[in-house]
Amino acid sequence: MAVDTTVSRYRAALLQEAELEKRLIDARTERQICEKMLALRGGRGDDKSANRVHAEEVITKHADRLEPSDWEMLDSEFCTTGEAARYTGLSATSIKRYCDRGDFATKRSSMKRRLISTVSLVEFMINGKTEETS
């Protein structure tokens, strides 16, 4: 009888600890979202680029599906073709093909290099698109 009581108390304590851990993870995720939104706003709410507004929408919509690599990618507004290839696991040629088709928002640097919107890459990865879906 005493063993059953001890086991049930232990089980209850483990369940309570698991619930607290879940709340902690949820709170950390919410904090990351808030920090990212503030960083995207740059401290000013009214002077935002279209890319930053889109980033906020993606973060809000897909916050529960973002992984650490997604958060890292969103630290900057644009990335190079090589960085996009490493992030997505696709070849640089495939990334360029996607850009040419208009699947990724791009711009050119002053050195005429292709810069890809990190938001469009993250959204691409969240939606699970692959080259076979073309």
Backbone bond lengths (Angstrom), bond angles and torsions (degrees), N, CA, C in turn:
res aa  C-N    CA-C-N  psi(-1)  N-CA   C-N-CA  omega(-1)  CA-C   N-CA-C  phi
1 M - - - 1.444 - - 1.534 111.10 -
2 A 1.338 117.15 -44.72 1.464 121.43 -179.74 1.519 110.47 -65.96
3 V 1.328 117.32 -33.20 1.460 121.44 179.05 1.524 109.63 -67.99
4 D 1.341 117.53 -41.85 1.465 121.23 178.71 1.525 111.11 -61.35
5 T 1.320 117.10 -41.44 1.455 121.72 179.04 1.524 110.66 -64.75
6 T 1.319 115.93 -42.65 1.466 120.88 179.32 1.524 110.57 -64.36
7 V 1.316 116.70 -43.40 1.462 121.23 179.81 1.530 110.36 -64.42
8 S 1.323 116.96 -43.60 1.469 119.07 -179.60 1.533 111.07 -66.48
9 R 1.327 117.91 -36.32 1.469 120.62 176.21 1.527 110.93 -65.94
10 Y 1.322 115.34 -41.31 1.457 120.77 178.74 1.530 109.96 -63.46
11 R 1.328 116.69 -44.51 1.461 121.80 178.47 1.529 110.08 -60.94
12 A 1.323 117.70 -44.84 1.463 121.85 179.15 1.536 110.95 -62.20
13 A 1.331 115.85 -40.05 1.465 119.88 178.94 1.526 110.82 -65.57
14 L 1.334 116.73 -39.98 1.469 120.47 178.10 1.525 111.34 -65.11
15 L 1.319 116.93 -41.93 1.461 120.29 178.12 1.522 111.35 -63.68
16 Q 1.310 116.26 -40.78 1.462 120.44 178.25 1.524 110.54 -64.94
17 E 1.323 116.63 -42.06 1.464 120.55 178.56 1.529 110.76 -63.66
18 A 1.330 116.95 -40.70 1.467 120.50 178.31 1.528 110.95 -62.85
19 E 1.315 116.83 -41.13 1.464 120.98 178.90 1.534 110.66 -64.27
20 L 1.325 116.79 -41.23 1.465 120.45 178.28 1.527 111.17 -65.29
21 E 1.334 116.33 -39.59 1.470 120.28 177.41 1.531 110.48 -62.15
22 K 1.318 116.72 -42.75 1.465 121.24 178.53 1.526 110.50 -61.38
23 R 1.317 117.30 -44.10 1.467 120.77 178.35 1.522 111.11 -62.41
24 L 1.332 116.43 -38.99 1.461 120.76 179.02 1.523 110.36 -64.23
25 I 1.313 117.11 -43.98 1.469 121.09 178.62 1.521 109.86 -63.05
26 D 1.334 117.92 -43.53 1.462 121.31 177.93 1.526 111.09 -60.96
27 A 1.321 116.66 -41.68 1.462 120.67 179.71 1.530 111.02 -65.81
28 R 1.317 116.87 -40.80 1.476 120.06 178.33 1.519 110.61 -64.55
29 T 1.321 116.98 -41.16 1.460 120.88 178.62 1.525 110.14 -62.89
30 E 1.311 116.68 -44.94 1.465 121.18 178.77 1.530 110.43 -61.29
31 R 1.328 117.56 -39.92 1.456 121.34 177.81 1.529 110.68 -63.25
32 Q 1.348 116.37 -42.74 1.459 119.85 178.63 1.522 110.65 -61.18
33 I 1.304 116.42 -41.31 1.464 120.59 179.27 1.523 109.95 -61.75
34 C 1.317 116.40 -47.04 1.471 120.85 -179.99 1.524 111.34 -62.11
35 E 1.327 117.03 -43.48 1.462 120.46 179.48 1.517 111.09 -63.40
36 K 1.329 116.75 -41.13 1.461 120.43 179.93 1.525 110.47 -66.28
37 M 1.333 116.68 -40.69 1.464 119.93 178.72 1.529 110.48 -63.15
38 L 1.327 116.82 -42.68 1.464 120.11 178.17 1.523 111.24 -63.96
39 A 1.319 116.14 -41.88 1.465 119.79 179.17 1.525 110.67 -63.53
40 L 1.314 116.27 -40.46 1.467 119.57 179.11 1.520 111.70 -65.82
41 R 1.311 116.47 -35.62 1.458 120.43 179.20 1.520 111.39 -74.40
42 G 1.317 117.00 -21.88 1.452 120.49 179.44 1.512 112.86 63.42
43 G 1.318 116.40 26.80 1.450 120.29 179.29 1.515 113.89 82.96
44 R 1.334 117.05 -8.43 1.458 121.03 179.64 1.517 108.95 -121.77
45 G 1.283 116.74 125.98 1.448 121.17 -177.26 1.516 114.52 -80.34
46 D 1.337 119.24 -25.16 1.452 119.85 -172.00 1.524 114.30 -102.50
47 D 1.310 119.38 -11.37 1.455 121.91 -177.21 1.530 109.55 -107.92
48 K 1.332 116.52 70.78 1.455 120.31 -176.46 1.524 110.45 -117.07
49 S 1.329 115.59 141.21 1.455 119.50 175.38 1.523 108.61 -76.18
50 A 1.314 115.79 162.55 1.467 120.56 178.33 1.528 110.11 -60.91
51 N 1.333 116.94 -35.30 1.463 120.93 179.55 1.523 110.90 -64.81
52 R 1.324 117.34 -40.97 1.466 120.89 179.19 1.531 111.09 -67.49
53 V 1.309 116.63 -38.79 1.464 120.32 177.49 1.525 109.23 -63.25
54 H 1.321 115.74 -43.68 1.467 120.34 178.56 1.528 110.29 -63.56
55 A 1.326 117.34 -38.87 1.472 121.24 178.22 1.525 110.34 -61.02
56 E 1.312 116.82 -43.19 1.466 120.58 178.38 1.527 110.71 -61.36
57 E 1.323 116.53 -40.81 1.466 120.34 179.65 1.529 111.04 -64.82
58 V 1.330 116.48 -42.85 1.467 120.71 179.75 1.523 110.36 -64.63
59 I 1.325 116.94 -43.93 1.467 120.83 179.74 1.522 110.26 -62.15
60 T 1.308 116.38 -44.87 1.464 120.26 -179.46 1.524 111.12 -64.37
61 K 1.318 116.09 -43.65 1.463 121.06 -176.36 1.525 113.06 -71.48
62 H 1.339 116.76 -37.79 1.460 120.65 -171.75 1.529 113.33 -117.17
63 A 1.319 118.52 23.87 1.466 121.53 -175.10 1.526 112.70 -54.89
64 D 1.309 117.04 -36.99 1.462 120.46 -177.30 1.521 112.44 -75.58
65 R 1.335 117.55 -14.97 1.463 120.69 -178.16 1.526 113.72 -105.21
66 L 1.330 117.76 -4.68 1.463 120.73 -178.50 1.521 110.52 -74.62
67 E 1.307 115.63 135.96 1.459 122.54 178.05 1.519 109.22 -105.16
68 P 1.336 117.66 167.09 1.475 119.52 -179.33 1.529 113.49 -54.11
69 S 1.327 117.31 -38.00 1.470 119.19 179.42 1.535 110.85 -65.68
70 D 1.335 117.06 -32.06 1.466 120.20 177.04 1.525 110.77 -66.62
71 W 1.345 115.36 -43.21 1.473 119.62 179.23 1.523 110.26 -62.28
72 E 1.345 116.84 -40.94 1.468 120.43 178.59 1.519 110.46 -62.18
73 M 1.334 116.45 -43.05 1.459 120.74 -178.95 1.527 110.14 -63.08
74 L 1.315 117.55 -36.61 1.466 121.01 -178.28 1.526 113.42 -76.44
75 D 1.351 117.00 -4.15 1.464 119.61 177.68 1.528 111.76 -63.75
76 S 1.324 116.50 -27.93 1.461 119.20 177.13 1.529 108.74 -118.80
77 E 1.313 115.18 158.59 1.463 119.87 -175.90 1.529 111.76 -79.92
78 F 1.340 116.58 -35.25 1.465 121.25 -178.81 1.519 109.94 -134.89
79 C 1.333 116.11 158.13 1.463 120.97 176.25 1.529 109.09 -140.26
80 T 1.322 115.42 167.59 1.455 120.88 179.72 1.527 110.37 -82.25
81 T 1.318 116.10 170.54 1.461 120.86 178.13 1.525 110.77 -61.64
82 G 1.322 117.20 -40.57 1.469 121.22 179.36 1.518 112.22 -63.68
83 E 1.332 116.30 -43.07 1.465 119.83 178.13 1.523 110.57 -64.34
84 A 1.325 116.32 -39.42 1.470 120.60 178.15 1.524 110.58 -64.42
85 A 1.326 117.01 -39.81 1.461 120.95 179.24 1.531 110.81 -64.10
86 R 1.328 116.42 -43.39 1.473 119.54 178.68 1.523 111.27 -64.09
87 Y 1.310 116.63 -40.91 1.467 121.18 -178.33 1.537 111.71 -66.34
88 T 1.328 116.28 -44.24 1.459 120.11 -175.53 1.523 113.45 -85.68
89 G 1.339 116.50 -22.66 1.461 119.37 -175.40 1.521 112.41 84.36
90 L 1.330 116.72 6.90 1.458 121.73 177.55 1.523 109.59 -94.11
91 S 1.307 116.45 167.21 1.462 119.51 176.59 1.523 109.33 -78.11
92 A 1.326 115.65 159.51 1.461 120.46 178.06 1.528 110.28 -61.38
93 T 1.332 116.71 -35.65 1.462 121.04 178.37 1.521 110.91 -63.05
94 S 1.339 116.88 -41.88 1.472 120.29 178.24 1.521 110.50 -64.72
95 I 1.327 116.28 -40.38 1.465 119.87 178.39 1.526 109.61 -60.56
96 K 1.319 117.25 -45.21 1.462 121.02 179.11 1.525 110.96 -61.90
97 R 1.329 116.29 -39.54 1.466 121.05 178.64 1.537 110.12 -62.49
98 Y 1.328 116.19 -44.86 1.465 119.99 177.18 1.528 110.72 -60.38
99 C 1.332 116.11 -41.06 1.473 119.97 179.06 1.526 110.48 -63.35
100 D 1.320 116.13 -44.36 1.466 120.45 -179.67 1.523 111.78 -62.88
101 R 1.326 116.79 -33.04 1.473 121.48 178.07 1.523 112.11 -78.46
102 G 1.332 116.77 -12.23 1.456 120.49 179.73 1.518 114.37 90.00
103 D 1.339 117.56 13.43 1.461 120.81 178.75 1.518 112.45 -71.98
104 F 1.328 117.48 -26.58 1.461 122.32 178.28 1.522 109.13 -118.89
105 A 1.314 115.93 138.91 1.459 120.20 173.92 1.530 107.56 -72.99
106 T 1.316 116.55 131.00 1.468 120.57 -177.68 1.521 110.56 -133.87
107 K 1.320 113.86 164.77 1.456 121.90 169.57 1.524 106.21 -149.59
108 R 1.308 116.64 169.67 1.461 121.57 179.35 1.527 109.32 -108.21
109 S 1.331 115.41 138.91 1.460 120.37 176.81 1.521 109.09 -77.05
110 S 1.314 116.04 175.05 1.463 119.68 178.35 1.530 111.17 -64.14
111 M 1.330 116.27 -21.73 1.469 121.41 177.38 1.535 111.01 -91.63
112 K 1.322 116.50 11.35 1.468 124.30 179.07 1.533 113.35 67.54
113 R 1.330 117.04 20.57 1.465 120.27 175.44 1.520 109.08 -84.40
114 R 1.309 114.56 148.15 1.463 120.84 179.02 1.525 109.20 -77.02
115 L 1.323 116.84 126.40 1.461 122.49 175.12 1.524 107.89 -114.99
116 I 1.306 116.23 131.52 1.463 121.84 -174.18 1.523 109.47 -108.49
117 S 1.307 115.70 136.23 1.459 121.76 178.24 1.533 109.27 -64.01
118 T 1.330 115.76 123.47 1.467 119.33 -179.97 1.525 110.94 -66.49
119 V 1.323 116.93 -29.51 1.462 120.17 179.09 1.524 110.10 -64.45
120 S 1.331 116.67 -43.11 1.464 118.46 -179.69 1.530 110.96 -66.79
121 L 1.331 117.36 -32.53 1.471 120.19 176.19 1.524 111.54 -66.84
122 V 1.324 116.18 -46.54 1.467 120.31 -179.49 1.526 109.94 -62.40
123 E 1.312 115.61 -43.61 1.463 119.36 178.81 1.531 110.77 -62.55
124 F 1.309 116.72 -39.80 1.460 122.86 176.58 1.528 110.67 -58.57
125 M 1.331 116.57 -46.07 1.459 120.87 -179.17 1.530 111.62 -69.57
126 I 1.309 117.54 -38.28 1.464 120.92 179.08 1.528 110.39 -63.96
127 N 1.320 116.00 -40.06 1.458 119.95 -179.19 1.515 112.34 -75.67
128 G 1.336 117.09 -7.31 1.453 121.05 174.93 1.516 114.98 69.45
129 K 1.302 116.78 28.52 1.457 119.34 179.73 1.522 109.96 -71.55
130 T 1.293 116.08 147.18 1.457 122.27 173.34 1.517 108.82 -131.09
131 E 1.284 116.94 167.10 1.445 120.88 -178.03 1.524 111.22 -63.57
132 E 1.333 117.57 -25.07 1.457 120.87 -179.10 1.528 112.55 -69.53
133 T 1.335 118.17 -17.52 1.462 121.13 -178.03 1.518 112.42 -84.48
134 S 1.319 117.02 7.67 1.472 119.53 -176.77 1.463 113.33 -75.79
